[in-house]
Structure formats: structure tokens, C-alpha cells
Amino acid sequence: MANPHPAADGHSSAPPRTAAALPPQGPRNQPGDDGEHRKTGPADTPEPDAHRPRPGPLPVPPARMGGSGGESGESGGSLGPATHPEPSAHPGTSAAVPAAVPADVRADGLPPAPPVPPAPPSGDGGGAARHGGDRLRFVGAATRRIARGIDLDEIVMGLCRATVPTFSDAILVYLRDPLPVGDERPVGPVVLRLRRTDRIPDELDDTVSDGGVLLPPLPAQPDPTPTLQLRWSRGEPNAAELCEVQIGGALAEVLRGVRPVFGDTPAARAALPELLGDEHTLPEGRRAILAPLRGRRRVIGAAVFLRRPERAAFEQDDQLVAAQLATHTALGIDKAVLYGREAYIADELQRTMLPETLPQPTGVRLASRYLPAAETARVGGDWYDAIPLPGSRVALVVGDVMGHSMTSAAIMGQLRTTAQTLAGLDLPPQEVLHHLDEQAQRLGSDRMATCLYAVYDPVAHRITIANAGHPPPVLLHIGGRAEVLRVPAGAPIGVGGVDFEAVELDAPAGATLLLYTDGLVESRLRDVWTGIEQLRERLAATAELTGPDHAPPLEALCDEVLDMLGPGDRDDDIALLAARFDGIAPSDVAYWQLDPEDSAPGRARRLARRALAAWDLEDLTESVELLVSEVVTNAVRYASRPVTLRLLRTDVLRCEVGDDVPQLPRLRQARATDEGGRGLYLVNRLARRWGATRLSTGKVVWFELNRG
């Protein structure tokens, strides 16, 4: 180790340098490097400067002295910590740590540097200028470290890592609880909650007296919201995590003044005990700075910078440094809170725009997935839906509005609502797309979207599909064969003046239909048709794992499909809807047409009784006959064409009565003198569920009964 006192023994040695004035040239650590060592050669060794601020003897790790978070090549010079000798180095070799370095090692793996007596003070203006330049470089690097954070915890951590131990030995950051957002006017008292602390390790734990300042070892990864781990003396409790600011109190006055104050001022002497607790002892002199954190409109917290008694006190310029750090931190927190609120609104908007749960219609099983484009673009225009239709049918919808903004999500929500309304009218798929196209034009001239609308009939085992510029669906058969369905592409919604064409295809039992948006198959690395072929191959490979006689589980199949995405394949949000066709066997369906005449209710009762006997459901005969008679009577009274009666046996018994009258029946309370009006009351009392749906040719009234 080089002799730190060259005048004492007459031997030459490496000149001393202070950690407060790191050389400007060459790579060095900045706030944010988190203690990473950099090797330097002789060219990095600065000329000796005997005129440095007089530091204390407390050893500080050299890597953290250069800061912990700036870019390489800029000094994060220490502002008042201990000086250290330059380790000897030879040309062509890296600087080595002197042999006399203590054996104690920090929790982050960095060895503490040996203490050295400071150089005598001098009026040399060059040394002061260099010291001021180091201070400016430190402020620049620290503020960049703080500005890199997006959320609140990253910003607060950036402040702590940038200042400890370069600027202070410990820091405590208090924030308002709850934090006000934007222009909100908080109500109630101002409460400050300890958000985070940081401090250097205490190598002198065994030598500090009971009245001294004790800093416990630094954990490797501090909790984002830890309790205070700084103790002011042995055996005393930790500082308060909550502090209610008293109106007109000393702390309120300091916070209102905005400017940082030294700990030895009367204002700070009165405010710090209120913030930290009366039982804590503060270091003497200018070894504490209380800095209010003021955002754009109000004070949102406070930061306390502390130095040990063994370390040099804060200087007047350090107060300006604390003000700069507090200002940048407060503005960053303001932006982070606003960003968090916007992200929350975006998440809630996207969640409410998509189905919370999928229905469970008869004869089909459903599964879905949605992935946003990125964490910073959580709102998109992709959507999916499954809408139960009369006759046990179900409409399957998937669409994509251009863009990833709130506007795209709002347009998506309006189109989805329109699609649900049109589906309730039981319009053909091509008519639904036509009305969606008209609605998109009413919303604006640049409202473009793609959509695929399909209707599955589990009784007929058929599916009708209409497409508006959307990627074609893929059908996975029970044997493992996957095919891309040939569906006319059509023009996107919003173009206007175009016709849409629907095709009807077989939907065999056990097959799986996959509807998706282009974010699944298209990216900067591949075109859409390459992605569709990869999707088809992925489905076929997944089906081979379960064998030719068993379809893969629906939820696992969706996960496998999403696993085909690589790290660079996520350029767009993704909506995925999978439908497993179980169908309804012909033996579980009974269908009749009844002429609208007075004998129709009696005939309906006989047909229902015969079907229930064939299905071994005689215990439901009495209830079914009563309800069928009431519903058919209402239909025959107003119908001009034949009335349809259909019974479906699935996990429940479903009865459907259709007529050509569009008016839907309404449940009402019949008076004692009324001759009618009690039919739907009986249906409502005896049936498990019931409802009425308007069709393009009339309506259907249905009810369900449990099968014992």
C-alpha cells in the first residue's frame, strides 16, 4: 500500500486523491451501476490535488463513491466523504486493491477503502473548481438515474441508490399516504408514510458506543416498501413509519417552505423529531438535511439525508444538491402516479370491454385468451365474444379495431355492443357485418376494423361464417388434421358500400374451431400467411400428443397456441377464442309443427308425453304438459302460421315454442278478476330458466327443467 504521508518518511509514493474529485476522463461508475467495479490503467490516474474538502475518516467503498446509477464516462463525484489514496499501478496492468484493505466486506460484495488523512485546506481556486465540476457531474448522473424510473418504486429506489453513500450515509424517503393524483384535492390530514430507506453498512458495529449512530448491514435486495432499518442508538425502536403532519407545526412549516434545511437549524430541530419520532437522537452539526418533495402543485413527501458524525458535515452547496435531487424525484413521482392511474384506467377499460366470463351454451365448450401488445400499451382494439342464440345456437365473434389507444378501445366497445344487439335479433351473419359496417361509418370516416362472425348450430352440426377482412379460422378435427377454412375475405368494417358473403360448413362433433386476431400470426418477423401456416402446424402437432381419438384439452390448447410466439413476435395485442363442438345427437331432439287452431295445445301435450316416455323422463311429464300447454296456447292465440315445438334433451330438458308474432311476452301479475295472464307466472314458478327471443321471422319462447 502506498504511504499516505510522503513528507513523513521521504519516500515517494502514489499521490493521494479524494473520492470527491474523481478524474473526468476514462470510464467510471455512476449512480445506477450498483457497485460494479471498473478496472483502470495508469492513464486514468489524475494529477494530485492537495486542495480537497476535509473529509472524515469513515471508509466508503470506492465503487459506490462514484455513484450507483449514471452512464459510464461521467463522474459521480462524492460530495464530502472520506479521501482515499490512489492504488499503485504499473503500465499495462490494472489497478490493484492495496494489501492493507480491511477484511470486512459489504453485503453487496464491495470492500471498503482504507482511510487516509486529508490534505490541508488551501485557497487554490483550481481545486474548488474541480470539486464544483464533480458536484455538477454527480447531480447530472443522479437525476438521470432518477428519471429512468417509470413507476414509483423505481424512482424512489433511484434516489436512494444515487445518494448513498456518495452524498449521504443514509436516506429516508417519506411520501403522502395516499398520494394525490393530478389535480385531486386531498381531504383529511396530511399523513406521511415511510416508503424506503437506504444506508451504508456499519463496519464499526462493535466499536460504536451506545450513544452513537448505528447503521445495520445493508440487505442484498431491499424490500420496495421496507420498514425503517436505521437505528439512532442501540436498543431504541425504529423510526415511525407513519407521521401525521400537524397543522401549524414545525414540520408543516418546513414542508410549506419547500427549500431543504440543515439539521442544525431551529426549524429542522423541531421538524425532524415530529417526522422521525421524539425518541431519536440526530447527529450534531450539519449532518442532516430535511428536503421537502414538492410536485407540480403540492408537497407530496420529504427526504432526509444523514451523515455519520465521523464524516464531514454537509456544505452549503450540498443544500442545493439536495434541492435538485428532491425536485427531480418529486416531479418523477408525480408523473409515475399519473402513469399508474392511466394504466389502471386502461386495464379497467380493457377488462370491461371484454367478456368477464364466457357462457356455457348447450353443445359447445368455449375458452379464450387476451394478451395486450405490451406493458406500456395495455389498451387495444381486439375483442372476442360468445352470444347464446335461440335454438341452442351460439354466435362466435372476434374482431380487431386498428390502433392501440383509448380511442381504439372505445370504438371496439361500441362495435361489440352493436354486434350483441344484432345477434339478439337473430340476423344472418352477413347481415350482422353489414350493420356493423354502417355503424363504423357513423362513428367516423377513419374507423376501420376487421371482424369474423360465425353461428354454430349444435342440432344441425353446421356453422355459418361471414368475414370482414379478418384472418381465416382454423378447424382442428378429432383425428388431428388441422385445416384453414376457406372463407371469403371480404372488406374491413368501415369501408362502406360492400357486400358480405356467408358460407355454411360442416362442424363435426369433437372438432375445435379457433378464431384469433392478426397479432397471433403476423409480426415484423413473419407475414400473416406464414404465421397462419405455423398455427396450423402447431395445432396438428398438439393434437398428435393426445392421440387420434381424443381432442386436446381446450385450455391447454390455448396455452400451446400462445407458446408459439417468440420474444420478437409481439407487435400487436391478441384475442383468441376456441370452440369445441360437442353437438346434440339427433336422438336427443324432438321437433313438431302445429297448426294455429284450438286443438294445438292438446296435441302438444300428447307429443311431449310421448317424447318424455321415450327418453325415460316420465317424472317430468306433469310439469312439461302444464307448461307446454300454456306456452302453445299463447302462441296459437296470435299466430297466423304454424307453430313450432321442439324438445331438447341435454343436461337439462329444454322446450322451445316458436311463432310468427314479433311481440315478446312480458311477465305480469294477474288480478283476481282476470281470466288470463297466469301462463307466464306458472312458467316462471316451475321452470329452471325461461326466456323469449325475437327472431327475424317472429319469436321463440323457451324454458328449461332439471332432469331430476
Number of C-alpha atoms within 10 A of each C-alpha: 16 18 16 19 16 14 10 8 8 8 10 11 17 17 21 25 26 29 29 29 27 23 22 18 13 14 16 25 29 33 37 27 21 18 22 15 13 12 11 17 16 14 10 16 20 16 10 12 16 17 20 23 24 19 24 20 18 21 20 24 23 22 25 30 28 30 33 29 27 28 21 17 14 24 32 39 33 28 30 27 30 28 30 25 23 23 18 18 16 10 9 10 11 14 19 15 14 15 10 10 14 13 9 13 14 18 14 15 12 17 19 21 21 20 18 21 16 22 18 10 11 12 8 12 10 11 17 16 11 19 23 17 17 24 24 16 19 29 25 20 27 29 25 20 26 27 18 14 19 16 17 20 17 19 24 25 22 24 30 28 27 34 30 24 28 29 29 28 22 22 26 22 24 25 24 20 18 12 17 17 16 14 9 9 10 11 7 6 11 19 18 23 20 25 24 25 25 26 25 22 23 18 19 13 13 8 9 15 12 11 10 17 22 23 24 16 17 16 15 10 8 13 12 14 14 13 16 18 20 20 18 21 20 14 8 11 15 17 22 16 17 18 20 16 19 14 11 8 12 21 25 16 16 21 22 13 14 19 18 25 23 23 25 17 14 11 16 22 18 17 22 22 17 19 24 20 17 12 13 16 17 22 19 13 14 19 23 27 26 30 28 29 28 24 20 13 12 16 19 25 26 26 25 24 24 24 27 21 17 16 19 21 24 23 15 10 12 18 18 14 19 23 21 18 22 26 21 21 25 25 19 24 29 24 19 20 19 16 17 16 14 12 17 13 14 19 16 12 18 24 13 11 20 18 14 8 10 15 16 13 16 23 22 22 17 19 19 22 16 19 19 22 17 14 9 9 16 19 28 29 27 34 29 27 22 25 19 19 20 21 20 19 21 24 23 24 23 22 29 29 24 19 18 19 15 18 16 21 24 18 21 26 21 17 24 21 13 17 22 19 14 18 23 18 19 21 16 18 24 22 18 21 27 19 17 24 28 15 19 23 17 11 14 11 11 11 22 20 27 25 27 29 27 23 24 27 23 25 19 15 19 17 20 19 26 26 28 28 19 26 22 21 23 22 23 23 22 19 17 23 17 23 17 17 13 11 20 17 17 19 20 23 29 24 16 16 9 14 13 20 18 19 15 14 15 11 23 18 18 20 21 27 22 23 25 28 27 24 23 24 24 19 17 10 13 11 12 17 12 13 20 20 16 15 22 20 15 17 26 18 15 18 24 16 12 14 13 14 12 14 22 23 12 17 13 12 20 19 12 15 18 17 10 15 16 9 6 9 16 20 16 23 24 24 26 24 22 23 21 25 23 19 25 21 16 13 10 14 15 16 14 14 15 18 14 21 14 11 12 19 22 14 14 20 19 11 16 23 18 13 18 19 13 11 11 10 15 14 12 17 16 11 15 25 18 16 21 23 19 17 22 26 20 17 25 22 11 13 18 14 14 18 21 20 24 17 21 23 21 16 11 14 20 24 24 24 23 28 25 20 17 15 12 14 14 11 14 11 11 13 10 7 6 9 8 9 15 16 19 20 14 15 24 16 10 17 17 14 14 18 17 18 20 20 20 12 14 16 23 24 21 24 22 21 18 13 13 8
